């Protein structure tokens, strides 16, 4: 729960209960705020891999596609701090592929993986596309591809803290798998802070 949610809950509770019950409501919301702040403090202590170290793992080119740009940084996503690097690639026909590597720490990555629904096993492959969980080089992975739109993505959880995402539009499904193969996951795993 974030600060805005807590503040909105406080105002809503005051409007519903009136001044007489505000003290107990404030106490409950104070406890929620304390839990939220403790979580932020704990998250802030997590050592993340520097974004520039993640950036060097991105390929310079990708299966006949040129890299348009590369960026990296550190911010917050899904209520967890993360460092990240992203490369954007373009093919001759206007197809686009993005590769993103994120370090969210063990706790943040597990929460993100669960919130995205990737812990649920599934296997579907038909004329409309692919939606499956699988194991890639000993790591959990999810692949989704829509043939009619020629869009898809692959996500891999590595070392229980790194999320690797390859997504594309105007592409064939094998381009996503080729993009994944360009990321050296063993080198990525070796960057875990000690």
C-alpha positions in Angstrom: 0.0 0.0 0.0 1.4 3.4 -0.9 1.2 6.8 0.8 -1.6 8.1 -1.4 -3.7 5.0 -0.8 -3.3 5.4 3.0 -4.1 9.1 2.9 -7.2 8.4 0.8 -8.3 5.6 3.2 -7.9 8.0 6.1 -10.1 10.7 4.6 -12.7 8.1 3.5 -12.7 6.6 7.0 -13.2 10.0 8.6 -16.1 10.8 6.3 -17.8 7.5 7.1 -17.2 7.3 10.8 -17.3 10.9 11.9 -15.0 12.4 14.6 -16.0 9.9 17.4 -14.4 6.9 15.8 -11.5 8.7 14.1 -9.0 7.9 16.9 -9.3 4.1 16.4 -9.3 4.6 12.6 -6.2 6.7 12.9 -4.6 4.0 15.0 -5.4 1.3 12.4 -4.2 3.5 9.5 -1.1 4.4 11.5 -0.2 0.7 11.8 -0.7 0.3 8.1 1.6 3.3 7.4 4.2 1.8 9.8 4.2 -1.5 7.9 4.5 0.4 4.6 7.4 2.5 5.8 9.1 -0.5 7.3 8.8 -2.2 3.9 10.3 0.9 2.2 13.2 0.9 4.6 13.8 -2.8 4.1 13.6 -2.3 0.3 16.0 0.6 0.4 18.7 -1.6 2.0 18.7 -4.0 -0.9 21.9 -3.8 -2.9 21.1 -3.7 -6.6 23.4 -4.2 -9.5 24.5 -0.9 -11.1 22.4 -0.2 -14.2 25.5 0.4 -16.4 26.6 -3.2 -15.5 23.2 -4.5 -16.8 23.5 -2.3 -19.9 26.7 -4.0 -21.1 24.8 -7.3 -21.3 22.5 -6.0 -24.0 23.4 -7.0 -27.6 24.7 -4.4 -30.0 22.6 -5.8 -32.8 19.9 -8.5 -33.0 19.2 -11.0 -35.8 19.5 -8.5 -38.6 18.0 -5.6 -36.5 19.9 -2.5 -35.6 19.9 -1.0 -32.2 18.0 2.3 -32.1 18.8 3.2 -28.5 19.9 2.0 -25.2 19.0 3.3 -21.8 19.4 2.4 -18.1 18.6 3.7 -14.7 17.2 3.1 -11.2 13.6 3.7 -10.1 10.6 2.1 -8.5 8.3 -0.4 -10.1 5.5 -2.5 -8.5 6.5 -1.0 -5.1 10.1 -2.2 -5.3 13.3 -0.5 -6.2 14.9 -1.7 -9.4 17.9 -1.0 -11.6 17.4 -1.6 -15.3 18.8 -1.5 -18.8 16.8 -1.5 -22.0 17.7 -1.8 -25.6 15.4 -1.1 -28.6 16.0 -2.7 -32.0 14.4 -2.1 -35.4 14.1 -4.4 -38.4 14.0 -3.5 -42.1 10.2 -3.9 -42.2 9.6 -1.7 -39.2 9.5 -4.5 -36.7 10.5 -3.6 -33.2 12.1 -5.6 -30.4 12.9 -4.4 -26.8 15.1 -6.2 -24.4 15.0 -5.2 -20.8 17.1 -6.5 -17.9 15.9 -5.6 -14.4 17.4 -6.2 -10.9 14.7 -6.0 -8.3 16.4 -7.9 -5.5 15.1 -11.3 -4.5 12.0 -10.0 -2.7 11.0 -7.5 -5.4 11.5 -9.9 -8.3 9.5 -12.7 -6.7 6.7 -10.2 -5.9 6.7 -8.9 -9.5 6.8 -12.5 -11.0 3.7 -13.4 -8.9 1.8 -10.2 -9.6 2.2 -10.7 -13.3 0.7 -14.2 -12.9 3.7 -16.0 -14.1 3.8 -18.6 -11.3 0.7 -20.3 -12.8 1.7 -23.2 -15.1 0.2 -23.2 -18.6 0.8 -24.6 -22.0 -1.2 -23.5 -25.1 0.0 -23.5 -28.6 -2.4 -23.3 -31.5 -3.1 -21.4 -34.7 -3.7 -18.2 -32.8 -0.4 -18.3 -30.9 1.5 -19.5 -27.8 1.0 -19.0 -24.1 3.2 -21.2 -22.0 5.4 -21.5 -19.0 8.7 -23.4 -19.4 12.2 -23.8 -18.1 15.0 -22.0 -20.0 18.5 -22.9 -18.9 17.2 -24.0 -15.6 15.2 -20.8 -15.0 11.4 -20.2 -15.0 10.2 -18.6 -18.2 6.9 -17.4 -19.8 6.3 -17.0 -23.5 3.3 -15.3 -25.1 2.9 -14.7 -28.8 -0.2 -13.7 -30.9 0.2 -14.8 -34.5 -2.5 -12.5 -35.9 -0.8 -9.4 -34.5 2.8 -10.7 -34.7 3.4 -9.5 -31.1 4.7 -11.3 -28.1 7.0 -11.3 -25.2 9.2 -13.7 -23.2 10.0 -13.2 -19.5 12.7 -15.1 -17.6 13.5 -15.0 -13.8 17.2 -15.5 -13.2 19.0 -16.0 -9.9 15.7 -15.3 -8.2 16.2 -11.5 -8.6 16.7 -10.6 -12.3 13.8 -10.2 -14.7 14.7 -10.4 -18.3 12.0 -9.3 -20.8 12.1 -9.5 -24.6 9.0 -8.1 -26.4 8.3 -7.3 -30.0 5.8 -6.1 -32.6 5.7 -7.0 -36.2 7.9 -10.1 -35.6 7.8 -13.9 -35.9 7.9 -15.8 -32.6 11.4 -17.1 -33.1 12.8 -13.6 -33.1 11.9 -13.4 -29.4 13.7 -16.6 -28.7 16.8 -15.4 -30.6 16.7 -12.2 -28.5 16.7 -14.3 -25.4 19.7 -16.3 -26.6 21.7 -13.1 -26.9 21.6 -12.5 -23.1 24.3 -14.4 -21.2 22.4 -15.4 -18.1 25.4 -16.9 -16.4 27.2 -13.5 -16.6 24.1 -11.8 -15.3 23.9 -14.2 -12.4 27.5 -13.5 -11.5 26.7 -9.9 -11.0 24.6 -10.6 -7.8 26.0 -8.3 -5.1 27.8 -10.1 -2.3 
